[in-house]
Amino acid sequence: MALFSENFQWPSSSVVFESIGDGARDGTAKVVERGGRWILKSPSSFSYATGQPGIRVLTASLDGTPTLIRGTVFAIDGDLGLRVDELRVGSALDDAQYTTVTATFEHLASVSSCRHEDGAARSPGQPLVFPASGGASQMEATLRSGENSITLVVPEPVPLEDFETQLAVFQAMLTFAADLPCGQLTLVATDRSGQTVNIFGRDKYAPFERPTRKPVEYTLRFAGDWIQHTIERWWVAYSEWKPVLQILAGLRYQPGYVDADVILSSAAIESVATELQQHEAPRLSSHESRPILEALESLTGLNHAQKEAVAQLKGDLGRTTFRSKVVQLIRHVDDEVWQQARASIEEWTKQFLKARNTIAHAVSSDIWENGVLLRGIRDANWIVLTLVILKYLDVPDPAIGRAAERLGTRHGVRYRGIEIFT
């Protein structure tokens, strides 16, 4: 969805509507604001039965413009109304299909700027290709130089939801690139008849209106001639690494308590480590495991629970540990890059594993009171995830090095008393 629907300027305080589908009767509704959301208050027009979906679809003419209204049944003042979730102003067709959409995002123009460490720049007018994703077909994307807009085009008309699927993948990438929340601000579509339709809806995250950073401070920019390959790698990761990249976006949009952020970023690290894991030898070689296995085999008279415990111990001998996954993950990034990020990987590994296990298992420990250490681990986790993902995306080494320097400068200076940062 493009824009929070409460920002839509209603032409009047009431709406005459017709219902599409079940669960609503034609009628007139009063437009009411509640808690930052618009509600259509119409006594007896909306019903809700157990097992029936709460979504209702209406058509209306707003100031002479055909409009589709989609919303959710909502209790208001002792009656049922409709909470508006989406408006399509310019078309009243529920099954309309579209050929192009243009969306604007916070910080897009700045992230599309070029820096010398990005290497050769791509032509500003050169279209990019967004691979097929989540059931949505491949689309051609054009970034407008100096603007916060992006236009997606398809050769054959598709439902609006296909464009929204592709824009969600792009928004997650833009958020990662800017290292800032990047809210979607507008969405304008062209249907198969050439009609322009303005979509107002519920973005997953609200626009944040953060000040734009200087381009040198961004993690990734879209101006290098290598960006098409990076896009293809991101689209693959978005599909195959779920929900890692969504977790990253969430950590930027809605940071929680520091210990919650530590465990959430830890889950992302474990998932990435598992995805990138190559063959890793077990903790013990077969020669080292033999005497332990023989001792376990010699046990007799075991009950069912004890036999299960023995089987688990045997499996653990050949299991790849979380520690080994983390160590292997670190190897994906060159040592000099960690140095540029001012990160002591050896110390981070020790502190990270301790904190992760303590929080995950709710162990009584003084780490719960050590807020500075927890914040340091959280920020170091972000650095590790960022640099590993940049490496996976095949971003050129100079650009990765500059991102490492920026991350080290931004986070390292806050934790001079913590050995994680040098």
C-alpha positions in Angstrom: 0.0 0.0 0.0 1.2 3.5 -0.8 0.0 6.1 1.6 -1.7 6.0 5.0 -5.4 6.4 4.1 -6.1 9.1 6.7 -4.0 11.4 4.5 -6.5 11.3 1.8 -8.5 14.5 1.5 -12.2 13.4 1.5 -14.3 15.7 -0.6 -17.2 15.5 1.8 -18.0 14.2 5.3 -20.3 11.5 3.9 -20.1 8.8 1.2 -22.8 7.2 -0.9 -21.6 3.7 -1.7 -22.5 0.4 -3.4 -21.3 -3.0 -2.2 -19.4 -5.5 -4.2 -19.8 -9.0 -2.9 -21.3 -10.2 0.4 -21.3 -8.7 3.9 -22.4 -5.2 3.1 -25.6 -3.3 1.9 -25.6 -0.3 -0.3 -26.0 2.9 1.7 -24.6 6.2 2.9 -21.7 6.4 5.4 -20.4 9.2 7.6 -16.6 9.6 7.4 -15.2 9.4 10.9 -11.6 9.6 12.2 -10.6 7.2 15.0 -7.0 6.9 16.2 -5.4 8.0 12.9 -7.7 5.8 10.8 -10.7 6.6 8.7 -13.9 4.7 9.5 -17.1 4.6 7.4 -19.9 4.8 9.9 -23.1 3.4 8.4 -25.6 1.8 10.8 -26.8 -1.7 9.6 -24.8 -1.5 6.4 -22.1 -3.9 7.4 -22.4 -7.3 9.0 -19.9 -9.7 10.4 -20.6 -13.4 10.9 -18.3 -16.0 12.5 -16.1 -17.6 9.9 -16.8 -14.8 7.4 -13.8 -12.7 6.2 -13.8 -9.2 7.6 -12.9 -7.6 4.3 -15.5 -5.6 2.4 -15.3 -3.9 -1.0 -17.3 -0.9 -2.0 -17.6 1.4 -5.0 -18.4 5.1 -4.8 -18.1 8.4 -6.7 -15.9 10.9 -4.8 -16.3 14.4 -6.2 -17.3 12.8 -9.5 -14.4 10.4 -9.6 -15.1 6.6 -9.6 -13.4 5.1 -6.5 -12.9 1.6 -5.1 -12.9 1.3 -1.3 -11.5 -1.7 0.5 -11.7 -2.0 4.2 -12.2 -4.2 7.3 -15.3 -4.5 9.5 -14.8 -2.3 12.6 -16.8 -1.8 15.7 -17.6 1.9 16.3 -20.0 3.5 18.7 -21.9 0.2 19.3 -22.4 -0.5 15.6 -20.3 -2.0 12.8 -18.5 0.3 10.4 -15.7 -0.1 7.9 -12.1 0.8 8.6 -10.7 2.1 5.3 -7.6 0.2 4.3 -7.3 1.1 0.6 -8.7 3.7 -1.9 -8.3 3.4 -5.6 -9.3 6.9 -6.9 -9.9 6.8 -10.7 -11.3 3.3 -11.1 -14.2 1.4 -9.4 -13.2 -2.0 -10.9 -12.2 -4.6 -8.3 -10.5 -6.8 -10.9 -8.7 -4.0 -12.8 -5.3 -4.8 -14.3 -2.5 -2.3 -14.7 0.5 -1.8 -17.1 2.6 0.7 -15.1 2.9 2.1 -11.6 5.0 4.9 -10.3 5.9 5.0 -6.6 7.8 7.5 -4.5 10.0 6.5 -1.5 11.9 8.5 1.1 15.6 8.8 0.4 15.5 7.2 -3.1 17.0 10.1 -5.0 19.9 10.3 -2.6 20.6 6.6 -2.5 20.6 6.7 -6.4 23.5 9.2 -6.4 27.0 8.1 -7.4 30.3 8.0 -5.4 33.8 7.3 -6.7 34.0 4.0 -4.7 31.0 2.7 -6.7 33.2 2.5 -9.8 31.8 3.0 -13.3 28.3 4.5 -13.2 25.4 3.1 -15.1 23.4 5.4 -17.5 20.7 7.2 -15.5 18.1 6.4 -18.1 19.0 2.7 -18.3 16.1 0.5 -17.1 16.7 -2.1 -14.5 15.0 -5.5 -14.4 13.3 -6.8 -11.3 13.2 -10.6 -11.4 10.0 -12.5 -10.9 9.2 -12.8 -7.2 6.4 -14.2 -5.0 4.2 -14.9 -7.9 4.7 -11.5 -9.5 6.2 -11.5 -13.0 9.5 -9.9 -14.1 9.2 -6.1 -14.4 11.2 -3.3 -15.9 12.1 -0.5 -13.5 13.2 3.1 -14.2 14.7 5.4 -11.6 14.2 9.1 -12.4 17.4 11.0 -11.9 17.2 13.4 -8.9 13.7 12.2 -7.9 12.4 9.9 -5.3 10.3 8.0 -7.8 10.5 4.6 -9.5 8.3 3.4 -12.4 7.6 -0.3 -13.0 6.4 -1.5 -16.4 5.1 -4.8 -17.6 4.4 -5.9 -21.2 1.0 -7.4 -20.3 -1.4 -6.0 -17.7 -1.3 -7.6 -14.2 -3.2 -7.0 -11.0 -2.0 -4.2 -8.7 -0.9 -6.8 -6.1 1.8 -7.9 -8.5 3.3 -4.4 -8.5 3.0 -4.2 -4.7 4.9 -7.5 -4.3 7.8 -6.2 -6.4 7.8 -2.8 -4.6 7.9 -4.6 -1.2 11.1 -6.3 -2.2 12.5 -3.0 -3.5 11.5 -1.2 -0.4 13.4 -3.7 1.8 16.5 -3.2 -0.4 16.2 0.5 -0.3 16.0 0.4 3.5 19.1 -1.7 3.7 20.9 0.6 1.3 20.0 3.8 3.2 20.4 2.2 6.6 17.2 4.3 7.4 13.5 3.7 7.3 12.3 4.5 3.8 8.5 4.9 3.8 6.5 4.6 0.6 4.9 7.9 -0.1 2.7 7.7 -3.2 1.5 5.1 -5.7 0.0 6.1 -9.1 -1.0 3.3 -11.6 -2.1 3.2 -15.2 -4.7 0.6 -16.0 -5.0 -1.3 -19.3 -7.4 1.4 -20.7 -4.9 4.1 -20.0 -6.8 5.5 -17.0 -4.7 7.0 -14.2 -5.5 5.6 -10.8 -4.2 7.1 -7.5 -3.9 4.5 -4.8 -4.1 5.4 -1.1 -3.6 2.6 1.3 -1.8 1.3 4.3 1.9 1.0 3.9 3.5 -1.7 6.1 5.4 1.1 7.8 4.6 4.8 8.1 6.6 7.5 6.3 9.3 8.6 8.8 10.3 11.9 7.3 13.9 11.4 8.4 16.5 13.9 7.1 18.4 12.7 4.1 22.0 11.6 4.9 24.9 12.5 2.7 25.4 9.9 -0.1 28.8 9.0 1.4 27.0 7.6 4.5 24.9 5.1 2.8 25.5 1.3 2.9 24.7 0.8 -0.8 23.9 3.0 -3.8 22.1 2.3 -7.0 24.3 4.2 -9.4 27.1 1.7 -10.2 27.0 -0.2 -13.4 27.0 -3.4 -11.3 23.7 -2.7 -9.6 21.6 -5.0 -11.9 23.6 -8.0 -10.7 23.2 -6.8 -7.1 19.4 -6.5 -7.7 19.3 -10.1 -9.0 21.2 -11.4 -5.9 18.9 -9.4 -3.6 15.8 -10.8 -5.2 17.1 -14.4 -4.8 18.0 -13.7 -1.1 14.6 -12.2 -0.5 12.9 -15.4 -1.7 15.3 -18.0 -0.3 16.4 -16.4 3.0 13.0 -15.6 4.3 12.5 -13.9 6.7 16.1 -12.6 7.1 15.8 -9.5 4.9 12.4 -8.7 6.4 13.9 -8.9 9.9 16.5 -6.4 8.8 13.9 -4.0 7.6 11.9 -4.4 10.8 15.0 -3.7 12.9 15.4 -0.4 11.1 11.7 0.5 11.1 10.6 -0.6 14.5 13.5 -1.2 16.9 12.4 -2.8 20.1 14.1 -3.3 23.5 17.8 -3.8 23.1 17.7 -7.4 24.3 14.9 -8.2 21.9 16.9 -6.7 19.1 19.9 -8.8 20.1 18.0 -12.0 19.9 16.2 -11.0 16.7 19.4 -10.1 14.9 21.0 -13.3 16.3 18.2 -15.3 14.6 19.0 -13.4 11.4 22.7 -14.2 11.7 22.0 -17.9 12.3 19.7 -18.0 9.3 22.2 -16.3 7.0 25.0 -18.6 8.4 22.9 -21.6 7.6 22.1 -20.4 4.1 25.8 -19.6 3.3 27.2 -22.7 5.1 29.5 -24.9 3.1 30.7 -28.2 4.2 31.9 -27.9 7.8 33.6 -30.7 9.6 31.9 -31.9 12.9 33.4 -30.9 16.2 35.1 -34.2 16.6 36.8 -36.4 14.0 35.6 -40.0 13.6 38.8 -41.1 15.5 38.0 -38.7 18.4 34.4 -39.8 18.5 35.1 -43.5 18.5 35.8 -44.0 22.3 32.7 -41.9 23.2 30.5 -43.9 20.9 31.9 -47.1 22.3 31.2 -46.0 25.8 27.6 -45.1 24.9 27.1 -48.4 23.2 28.3 -50.3 26.3 25.4 -48.9 28.4 22.8 -51.6 29.1 19.5 -51.7 30.9 18.4 -48.3 29.7 14.7 -47.3 29.7 13.1 -45.5 26.7 14.0 -42.0 27.9 17.6 -42.9 28.5 17.9 -44.5 25.1 16.5 -41.3 23.5 19.1 -39.3 25.4 21.9 -41.6 24.2 20.7 -41.3 20.6 20.7 -37.5 21.0 24.3 -37.5 22.3 25.4 -39.6 19.3 23.8 -37.2 17.0 25.4 -34.2 18.7 28.9 -35.7 18.1 28.4 -35.2 14.3 26.4 -32.0 14.5 27.7 -28.7 13.2 27.4 -26.2 16.1 26.1 -22.7 16.1 29.6 -21.5 17.0 31.1 -23.2 13.9 28.4 -21.6 11.7 29.2 -18.2 13.0 32.9 -18.7 12.6 32.4 -19.8 9.0 30.1 -16.8 8.3 32.8 -14.4 9.4 35.2 -16.0 6.8 33.0 -14.7 4.0 34.4 -11.2 4.7 38.1 -10.3 4.4 40.0 -9.5 7.6 40.9 -6.0 6.4 37.2 -5.2 6.0 36.5 -6.1 9.7 39.4 -3.9 10.6 37.9 -1.0 8.6 34.7 -1.6 10.5 36.7 -1.3 13.8 35.4 -4.7 14.9 37.3 -7.3 16.9 35.7 -10.3 15.4 37.3 -12.7 18.0 35.8 -10.6 20.9 32.5 -10.2 19.2 32.1 -13.9 18.7 32.8 -14.6 22.3 30.4 -11.9 23.6 27.8 -12.5 21.0 27.5 -16.2 21.6 27.3 -15.7 25.4 24.6 -13.0 25.1 22.6 -15.0 22.5 22.5 -18.1 24.7 21.8 -16.1 27.8 18.8 -14.3 26.3 17.5 -17.3 24.3 17.4 -19.5 27.3 16.5 -16.8 29.9 19.5 -17.6 32.0 20.1 -15.5 35.1 23.1 -13.4 34.4 24.5 -9.9 34.9 24.4 -9.3 31.2 20.7 -8.3 31.6 21.9 -5.2 33.6 24.8 -4.4 31.3 23.0 -2.2 28.9 26.1 -0.8 27.2 27.4 -4.2 26.4 24.0 -5.4 25.0 23.8 -2.3 22.8 27.3 -2.9 21.6 26.5 -6.5 20.7 23.3 -5.3 18.9 25.2 -2.8 16.8 28.0 -5.2 16.1 25.4 -7.7 15.0 24.1 -5.1 12.5 27.6 -4.5 11.2 28.2 -8.3 10.7 24.9 -8.8 8.9 25.5 -5.8 6.7 29.0 -6.7 5.5 28.1 -10.3 5.0 25.1 -9.4 2.9 27.1 -6.8 0.9 29.6 -9.6 0.1 26.9 -12.0 -0.9 25.4 -9.3 -3.2 28.8 -9.1 -5.0 29.2 -5.4 -4.3 32.6 -4.2 -5.4 35.3 -4.3 -2.7 35.9 -0.5 -2.6 32.2 0.1 -1.9 32.2 -2.6 0.8 35.3 -1.0 2.4 33.6 2.4 2.4 30.5 0.9 4.0 32.6 -0.8 6.6 34.4 2.5 7.5 31.0 4.3 7.8 29.6 1.6 10.1 32.7 1.6 12.2 32.7 5.3 12.6 29.0 5.4 13.3 28.9 2.7 15.9 32.5 2.1 17.2 32.9 5.5 18.8 30.0 4.9 21.1 31.6 1.9 22.7 35.2 2.9 23.5 35.1 0.8 26.7 33.9 -2.4 25.0 36.5 -4.7 23.5 34.2 -5.6 20.6 35.2 -2.4 18.9 38.8 -1.5 18.5 
